[in-house]
Amino acid sequence: MNNLPLVTIGVPAYKAQFLAEALESLVNQTYANIKLLVVDDCSPEDLNAVVERFRTGHKIEYVRNEINLGGGDLCRNWNKCLELAQGEFFILAADDDVYDTRFVELMVELTVQYPDADLFHSRISKINEQGETLSYSEPCFPFETAAEFIHFRLERRRHQQISDFMFRSQKLKAAGGFVSFPCGWHSDDATTFILSLNGVAWRPEVLFHWRTSDVNLSSRKDLALEKIKGSFQFLDWMGNLLPKLTPHSAVDTLFLASIKRNANESILRQVNMDLAIGGVGALVRFIIMKKPRGVSARFYFKLALAKLRRLVR
């Protein structure tokens, strides 16, 4: 085991409902050198009682925040997990998702195959509250450049989740950790985009199962405006990232040109979806919201007018 690199799995926990199932999939990993870290974000539920059920025979560190961090800024607890992480690699695991027992083992194999990459992931499935499979993510190339990775995520809306990635810990820490936007909206995209600069490696097996439920952030109507703010901040952030992307081939050159040309429209598709979820109240607040930096007044009000017209049809 001493020859195996240490992998820290950080679980920023708040909900108890599926925590036991999530932890069971993590303590049963086939990889031998894992530090499992559960950071209880001052939950009103007794998460420690759930963790205690798995302590026998497993190394689990449990930390409880004195105050809730994620309620005001989701990435604060994500980054708390990263700060406490040890070893060469880091995985941010949610408190309700499920991993195949081979996930860590096969991710570490990718690091040997692609030693210059800083980001590793697999195909995923979407499951419901009962654990039934609803869909699968699109296939990827075994290795993608940053231009390819960002193109397929941003423009093609390829399905992925922050918890199906393994990061090189020091590279993630050096980049400043997880990028913070309101509600953590697009924080996963921004963070993985930064870590993709040296390429992204992928396994075709379905090794991660993302759970959708009524308590998911994506389904909360009351946070629609905050998520829209996050989308606009991400749009501004992308404007700073794009000049750093260097093409490595003719394909990269084509993809980068497409990303620069279509980034606004790609991100604003998400704004449209959030407005639809939020309903009339979100639309009204959106119209009177201060125009985000980096977005032209003409473009902003054109979007608001289009949504208003659709609503009154």
C-alpha positions as CSV (number, residue, x, y, z in Angstrom):
1,M,0.0,0.0,0.0
2,N,3.0,2.3,0.6
3,N,3.6,2.4,-3.1
4,L,0.1,3.5,-3.9
5,P,-0.6,7.3,-4.0
6,L,-2.9,8.5,-1.3
7,V,-6.4,9.6,-2.5
8,T,-8.5,11.8,-0.2
9,I,-12.3,11.6,-0.7
10,G,-13.9,14.7,0.8
11,V,-17.7,14.5,1.5
12,P,-19.2,18.0,2.2
13,A,-22.2,16.6,4.0
14,Y,-25.5,18.3,5.0
15,K,-28.3,15.8,4.3
16,A,-28.7,12.4,6.1
17,Q,-31.3,10.9,3.7
18,F,-28.8,9.1,1.3
19,L,-25.6,9.6,3.3
20,A,-25.4,5.9,4.4
21,E,-25.7,4.7,0.8
22,A,-23.0,7.2,-0.3
23,L,-20.6,6.2,2.4
24,E,-21.1,2.5,1.8
25,S,-20.0,2.9,-1.8
26,L,-16.9,4.8,-0.6
27,V,-15.8,2.5,2.2
28,N,-16.1,-0.5,-0.2
29,Q,-13.7,0.9,-2.8
30,T,-11.2,-1.7,-4.1
31,Y,-8.3,0.8,-3.9
32,A,-6.3,0.4,-0.8
33,N,-4.9,3.8,0.1
34,I,-7.8,6.2,0.7
35,K,-8.5,8.9,3.3
36,L,-12.2,9.4,3.7
37,L,-13.1,12.7,5.1
38,V,-16.7,13.8,6.0
39,V,-17.2,17.5,6.7
40,D,-20.6,18.0,8.4
41,D,-21.7,21.5,7.4
42,C,-23.4,22.2,10.8
43,S,-26.4,20.0,9.7
44,P,-29.5,19.9,11.9
45,E,-29.5,16.2,11.4
46,D,-27.2,13.7,13.3
47,L,-24.7,12.9,10.5
48,N,-22.2,11.6,13.0
49,A,-24.5,8.8,13.9
50,V,-24.5,7.8,10.2
51,V,-20.7,8.0,10.0
52,E,-20.3,5.9,13.1
53,R,-22.0,3.0,11.4
54,F,-19.0,2.7,9.0
55,R,-16.1,3.4,11.3
56,T,-15.4,-0.3,12.1
57,G,-12.5,-1.4,9.9
58,H,-12.4,1.8,7.9
59,K,-10.4,5.1,8.3
60,I,-13.0,7.9,8.4
61,E,-12.3,11.4,9.6
62,Y,-15.4,13.3,10.7
63,V,-15.3,17.1,11.1
64,R,-18.3,19.2,12.1
65,N,-18.2,22.9,11.1
66,E,-19.2,25.3,14.0
67,I,-21.2,27.4,11.5
68,N,-22.9,26.5,8.2
69,L,-20.5,27.4,5.3
70,G,-22.3,26.1,2.3
71,G,-25.6,27.8,2.9
72,G,-24.1,31.2,2.0
73,D,-21.5,29.9,-0.4
74,L,-21.6,26.3,-1.5
75,C,-17.9,26.2,-2.4
76,R,-16.7,27.3,1.1
77,N,-17.4,23.8,2.4
78,W,-16.0,22.2,-0.8
79,N,-12.8,24.1,-0.2
80,K,-12.8,23.2,3.5
81,C,-12.7,19.6,2.3
82,L,-9.8,20.4,0.0
83,E,-7.9,22.2,2.7
84,L,-8.1,19.2,4.9
85,A,-7.1,16.8,2.1
86,Q,-3.9,14.9,2.1
87,G,-2.1,13.0,-0.6
88,E,-1.7,13.3,-4.3
89,F,-5.3,13.1,-5.5
90,F,-8.6,14.5,-4.4
91,I,-12.3,13.6,-5.0
92,L,-15.2,15.7,-3.9
93,A,-18.1,13.3,-3.2
94,A,-21.6,14.4,-2.6
95,D,-23.7,13.1,0.4
96,D,-26.3,11.4,-1.9
97,D,-24.5,10.0,-4.9
98,V,-23.1,6.4,-5.4
99,Y,-19.8,5.2,-6.7
100,D,-18.8,1.9,-8.4
101,T,-16.4,0.1,-6.1
102,R,-13.7,0.3,-8.8
103,F,-13.9,4.1,-9.2
104,V,-10.8,5.2,-7.4
105,E,-8.8,2.2,-8.6
106,L,-9.5,2.9,-12.3
107,M,-9.0,6.7,-11.8
108,V,-5.6,6.0,-10.4
109,E,-4.8,3.8,-13.4
110,L,-5.6,6.7,-15.6
111,T,-3.0,8.8,-13.9
112,V,-0.3,6.2,-14.8
113,Q,-1.5,6.2,-18.4
114,Y,-1.7,10.0,-18.7
115,P,0.9,11.3,-16.2
116,D,0.7,14.9,-17.4
117,A,-3.1,15.2,-17.0
118,D,-4.5,16.8,-13.8
119,L,-8.2,15.8,-14.3
120,F,-9.7,12.3,-14.6
121,H,-13.3,11.1,-14.9
122,S,-15.6,8.4,-16.1
123,R,-19.0,7.8,-17.7
124,I,-21.9,8.4,-15.3
125,S,-25.5,7.5,-14.9
126,K,-28.4,9.5,-13.5
127,I,-30.5,7.7,-10.9
128,N,-33.6,8.6,-9.0
129,E,-34.3,8.5,-5.2
130,Q,-34.9,4.7,-5.5
131,G,-31.6,4.2,-7.2
132,E,-33.2,3.3,-10.6
133,T,-31.2,4.3,-13.6
134,L,-32.8,7.1,-15.7
135,S,-30.1,7.9,-18.2
136,Y,-26.4,7.8,-19.1
137,S,-23.9,10.5,-20.0
138,E,-22.5,10.8,-23.5
139,P,-19.2,9.1,-24.3
140,C,-16.0,11.0,-24.3
141,F,-12.6,10.5,-26.0
142,P,-10.1,8.6,-23.8
143,F,-8.0,11.8,-23.7
144,E,-9.2,15.3,-24.5
145,T,-7.4,18.6,-24.8
146,A,-8.8,21.6,-22.9
147,A,-10.4,22.9,-26.1
148,E,-12.2,19.6,-26.8
149,F,-13.3,19.2,-23.1
150,I,-14.7,22.7,-22.9
151,H,-16.4,22.5,-26.3
152,F,-18.3,19.3,-25.5
153,R,-19.4,20.6,-22.1
154,L,-20.2,24.2,-22.9
155,E,-21.6,23.9,-26.4
156,R,-22.8,20.3,-26.5
157,R,-24.0,20.3,-22.9
158,R,-22.3,16.9,-22.2
159,H,-23.5,15.6,-18.8
160,Q,-21.0,15.5,-16.0
161,Q,-20.9,16.3,-12.3
162,I,-18.1,17.6,-10.1
163,S,-18.1,14.4,-8.1
164,D,-17.3,12.2,-11.0
165,F,-13.8,13.8,-11.3
166,M,-10.6,13.1,-9.6
167,F,-8.1,16.0,-9.3
168,R,-4.4,16.3,-8.7
169,S,-4.6,17.9,-5.3
170,Q,-1.7,20.3,-5.5
171,K,-2.8,21.6,-8.9
172,L,-6.4,22.2,-7.6
173,K,-5.0,24.0,-4.5
174,A,-2.6,26.0,-6.7
175,A,-5.5,27.1,-8.8
176,G,-7.2,28.5,-5.8
177,G,-9.6,25.6,-5.2
178,F,-13.1,25.4,-6.3
179,V,-14.3,28.6,-8.1
180,S,-17.1,30.2,-6.2
181,F,-20.3,31.5,-7.9
182,P,-23.7,32.1,-6.3
183,C,-25.3,28.7,-5.3
184,G,-22.1,27.0,-6.7
185,W,-23.8,27.5,-10.1
186,H,-21.2,26.7,-12.8
187,S,-18.5,26.3,-10.1
188,D,-18.1,22.7,-11.3
189,D,-17.6,23.8,-14.9
190,A,-15.2,26.7,-14.0
191,T,-13.1,24.4,-11.8
192,T,-12.8,21.6,-14.2
193,F,-12.1,24.0,-17.1
194,I,-9.0,25.3,-15.2
195,L,-7.8,21.8,-14.4
196,S,-8.3,20.8,-18.0
197,L,-5.4,22.9,-19.4
198,N,-3.1,19.8,-19.4
199,G,-5.7,17.6,-20.8
200,V,-8.5,15.3,-19.4
201,A,-8.5,11.5,-19.2
202,W,-11.6,9.4,-19.2
203,R,-12.8,5.8,-18.6
204,P,-15.7,4.4,-20.6
205,E,-17.1,2.3,-17.7
206,V,-20.1,3.8,-15.8
207,L,-18.4,4.3,-12.4
208,F,-20.5,7.1,-10.9
209,H,-24.2,7.4,-10.3
210,W,-25.6,11.0,-9.8
211,R,-28.8,11.1,-7.8
212,T,-31.6,13.5,-8.8
213,S,-34.2,14.3,-6.1
214,D,-36.5,17.0,-4.8
215,V,-33.7,18.4,-2.6
216,N,-31.2,18.9,-5.5
217,L,-30.1,22.4,-6.0
218,S,-31.1,22.3,-9.7
219,S,-34.7,21.7,-8.8
220,R,-35.1,24.6,-6.3
221,K,-37.3,27.4,-7.7
222,D,-36.5,29.8,-4.9
223,L,-32.8,30.0,-5.9
224,A,-33.5,30.8,-9.6
225,L,-32.3,34.4,-9.4
226,E,-29.1,33.5,-7.6
227,K,-28.4,30.8,-10.2
228,I,-28.9,33.3,-12.9
229,K,-26.4,35.6,-11.2
230,G,-24.0,32.7,-11.1
231,S,-24.5,32.1,-14.8
232,F,-23.6,35.8,-15.6
233,Q,-20.6,35.7,-13.3
234,F,-19.5,32.5,-15.1
235,L,-19.9,34.3,-18.4
236,D,-17.6,37.1,-17.2
237,W,-15.2,34.5,-15.9
238,M,-15.0,32.7,-19.2
239,G,-13.9,35.9,-20.8
240,N,-10.8,35.8,-18.7
241,L,-10.1,32.1,-19.3
242,L,-10.4,32.0,-23.1
243,P,-7.2,33.9,-23.8
244,K,-5.3,31.3,-21.8
245,L,-6.4,28.4,-24.0
246,T,-3.7,27.4,-26.5
247,P,-4.7,25.2,-29.5
248,H,-2.6,22.1,-30.0
249,S,-4.1,21.1,-33.4
250,A,-6.3,22.2,-36.2
251,V,-9.2,20.6,-34.3
252,D,-8.4,22.7,-31.2
253,T,-8.3,25.9,-33.4
254,L,-11.7,25.1,-34.7
255,F,-13.2,24.3,-31.3
256,L,-11.7,27.4,-29.7
257,A,-13.1,29.7,-32.4
258,S,-16.5,28.1,-31.9
259,I,-16.3,28.5,-28.1
260,K,-15.4,32.2,-28.4
261,R,-18.1,32.7,-30.9
262,N,-20.9,30.9,-29.0
263,A,-19.9,31.1,-25.3
264,N,-22.6,33.8,-24.6
265,E,-25.4,31.8,-26.2
266,S,-24.2,28.5,-24.5
267,I,-24.3,30.0,-21.0
268,L,-27.5,31.9,-21.6
269,R,-29.3,28.7,-22.5
270,Q,-28.9,27.9,-18.8
271,V,-30.3,31.3,-17.9
272,N,-33.4,30.5,-19.9
273,M,-33.8,27.2,-18.1
274,D,-33.4,28.8,-14.7
275,L,-36.0,31.5,-15.6
276,A,-38.4,28.7,-16.7
277,I,-37.9,26.9,-13.4
278,G,-38.2,30.1,-11.4
279,G,-41.5,31.2,-13.0
280,V,-43.0,34.7,-13.0
281,G,-41.3,35.8,-9.8
282,A,-37.9,35.0,-11.0
283,L,-38.6,36.8,-14.3
284,V,-39.7,39.9,-12.6
285,R,-36.6,40.0,-10.3
286,F,-34.5,39.2,-13.3
287,I,-35.8,42.2,-15.3
288,I,-35.2,44.6,-12.4
289,M,-31.8,43.1,-11.5
290,K,-28.8,45.2,-12.0
291,K,-27.2,44.3,-15.4
292,P,-24.2,42.0,-14.8
293,R,-20.7,43.1,-15.7
294,G,-19.5,42.0,-19.1
295,V,-22.9,41.7,-20.6
296,S,-24.1,44.5,-23.0
297,A,-27.3,46.3,-22.0
298,R,-28.7,45.5,-25.4
299,F,-28.1,41.8,-25.1
300,Y,-29.4,41.7,-21.5
301,F,-32.7,43.5,-22.1
302,K,-33.2,41.5,-25.4
303,L,-33.1,38.3,-23.3
304,A,-35.4,39.7,-20.7
305,L,-37.9,40.9,-23.4
306,A,-37.8,37.5,-25.1
307,K,-38.7,35.8,-21.9
308,L,-41.5,38.3,-21.1
309,R,-43.0,37.8,-24.5
310,R,-42.9,34.1,-24.1
311,L,-44.6,34.4,-20.7
312,V,-47.6,36.5,-22.0
313,R,-48.3,34.5,-25.1
